[in-house]
Amino acid sequence: MLCRVLPGFGLILLVSGSNTFGAEFSSAVSPKDGWKLVADAKEVIIYSRPHTDSNLKEFKAIGSIDASSYAVHAVIDDFENYPKFMPYTLECRLLKREGESVIGYQRLSPKICEDRDYTLRVWKKSWPGPKGLTYLSQWETANEMGPVEQKGVVRVKVCNGNWLLEPDGPAKTRATYSIYSDTGGVIPAFIANHASLTAIKKLYAAIRKQVKEPKYAAASQASSAPARP
């Protein structure tokens, strides 16, 4: 991964309402929007495109997961246990609920460089469809709401993204992950962009492995009602 931040963190609590982060909430990918295919594997398809005023790229990944959307949602919601199964994650904690959003802190430890950390504001909603519930989570950096910077830990200034979990059958989910983040520190952009591909693949692999735990299906079925508008 090197030091590019590509978190699974962001799906913390089911909330509804408007938000201030303008992002695309679609699994559709069109070359007309600047997307270029950069990795096509059985596990996940990854696209990238240039980001305004930066050499770092935006990424969008689409992968199928053999579990219901509510079970996948339950895994990604289990942020307090991220250090046990998410790649590079050293710490995750909920800081506060504020209006229609929640604030959470995460620290990553890539091992080959200094630790990275950031605080995010997260919004989440869900809605029913013919095949089941679709879940959307979106986040943006909110470092002013979290802990102060620590010596020896690089503070990530930008981390915006979203998860879109669409049911694709009774026990299958089309999971779309969109992300743009800075690297923090001094990392060449071409190295960070290349390392992102490996990090995204590891993220999907971690979720696929964790969703096999029976507790997620049991817990999520009990709370699978869609958020109110």
Residue pairs with C-beta under 8 A, 6 or more apart in sequence:
1 87
1 88
1 110
1 195
1 196
1 198
1 199
1 202
2 110
2 112
2 113
2 183
2 187
2 191
2 192
2 195
3 110
3 113
3 114
3 116
3 154
3 183
3 184
3 185
3 187
3 192
3 195
4 56
4 181
4 183
4 187
4 192
4 193
4 195
4 196
4 199
5 108
5 116
5 118
5 156
5 159
5 181
5 182
5 183
5 184
6 59
6 179
6 181
6 196
6 199
6 200
6 203
7 86
7 89
7 106
7 108
7 120
7 159
7 161
7 179
7 181
8 76
8 82
8 86
8 89
8 163
8 203
8 206
8 207
9 79
9 82
9 86
9 89
9 92
9 104
9 106
9 120
9 139
10 76
10 120
10 122
10 137
10 138
10 139
10 161
10 162
10 163
11 73
11 76
11 77
11 79
11 122
11 124
11 135
11 137
11 163
12 77
12 79
12 94
12 102
12 104
12 122
12 124
12 137
13 77
13 94
13 97
13 102
13 122
13 124
14 77
14 124
14 125
14 126
14 223
14 227
15 100
15 101
15 102
15 122
15 123
15 124
15 125
15 227
16 100
16 124
16 125
16 227
16 228
16 229
17 100
17 123
17 125
18 100
19 100
19 101
19 123
19 138
20 140
21 123
21 138
21 139
21 140
21 160
23 138
23 160
23 161
23 162
23 178
24 178
25 136
25 138
25 162
25 164
26 164
26 176
27 62
27 164
27 166
27 174
27 176
29 35
29 47
29 60
29 62
33 49
34 49
34 50
35 47
35 48
35 49
35 60
36 47
36 48
36 49
37 45
37 46
37 47
38 46
38 47
38 48
38 197
39 45
39 46
39 197
39 201
40 46
41 201
43 63
43 201
43 204
43 205
43 208
44 61
44 62
44 63
44 200
44 201
44 204
45 61
45 62
45 63
46 59
46 60
46 61
46 197
46 200
46 201
47 59
47 60
47 61
47 62
48 57
48 58
48 59
48 60
48 193
48 196
49 57
49 58
50 57
50 58
51 57
51 58
51 180
54 182
54 189
55 189
55 190
55 193
56 180
56 181
56 182
56 183
56 189
56 192
56 193
57 180
57 193
57 196
58 178
58 179
58 180
59 177
59 178
59 179
59 180
59 196
59 200
60 176
60 177
60 178
60 179
61 176
61 177
61 178
61 200
61 204
62 174
62 175
62 176
62 177
63 174
63 175
63 177
63 204
64 168
64 172
64 173
64 174
64 175
65 72
65 172
65 173
65 175
65 204
65 207
65 208
65 211
66 171
66 172
66 208
66 211
67 171
67 172
67 173
67 211
67 212
67 216
67 217
68 132
68 167
68 170
68 171
68 172
68 173
68 217
68 220
69 132
69 133
69 134
69 135
69 165
69 166
69 167
69 173
70 132
70 133
70 135
70 217
70 220
70 221
70 224
71 173
71 211
71 216
71 217
71 220
72 135
72 165
72 173
72 175
72 207
72 211
73 126
73 133
73 135
73 165
73 220
74 216
74 217
74 219
74 220
75 207
75 210
75 211
75 213
75 216
76 137
76 163
76 165
76 207
78 210
78 216
79 92
79 94
79 104
80 92
80 93
80 94
82 89
82 92
82 106
83 89
83 90
83 91
83 92
85 206
85 209
85 210
86 92
86 203
86 206
87 199
87 202
87 203
87 206
88 108
88 109
88 110
88 111
88 199
89 106
89 107
89 108
89 109
90 107
90 108
90 109
90 115
91 105
91 106
91 107
91 117
92 104
92 105
92 106
92 107
93 104
93 105
94 102
94 103
94 104
95 103
95 104
95 105
95 119
95 145
95 146
96 102
96 103
96 145
97 103
98 121
98 145
100 123
101 121
101 122
101 123
102 121
102 122
103 119
103 120
103 121
103 122
103 142
103 145
103 146
104 119
104 120
104 122
105 117
105 118
105 119
105 120
105 146
105 147
106 117
106 118
106 119
106 120
107 115
107 116
107 117
107 153
108 115
108 116
108 117
109 115
110 116
113 185
113 187
114 152
114 153
114 154
114 185
115 152
115 153
115 154
116 153
116 154
116 155
116 156
116 184
116 185
117 147
117 150
117 153
117 154
117 155
117 156
118 141
118 143
118 146
118 155
118 156
118 157
118 159
119 141
119 142
119 143
119 144
119 145
119 146
119 147
120 139
120 140
120 141
120 142
120 159
121 139
121 140
121 141
121 142
121 145
122 137
122 138
122 139
123 137
123 138
123 139
124 135
124 136
124 137
124 138
124 227
125 135
125 136
125 227
126 133
126 134
126 135
126 136
126 226
126 227
127 133
127 134
127 226
127 227
128 134
128 226
129 166
129 167
131 166
131 167
131 168
131 169
132 167
132 170
133 167
133 224
133 226
134 164
134 165
134 166
134 167
135 163
135 164
135 165
136 162
136 163
136 164
136 165
137 162
137 163
138 161
138 162
139 159
139 160
139 161
139 162
140 159
140 160
141 156
141 157
141 158
141 159
141 160
143 155
143 157
149 155
154 184
154 185
155 184
156 181
156 182
156 183
156 184
157 182
157 184
158 180
158 181
158 182
159 179
159 180
159 181
159 182
160 179
160 180
160 181
161 177
161 178
161 179
161 180
161 181
162 177
162 178
163 175
163 176
163 177
164 175
164 176
164 178
165 173
165 174
165 175
165 176
166 173
166 174
166 175
166 176
167 173
167 174
168 174
175 204
175 207
177 200
177 203
177 204
183 189
183 192
210 216
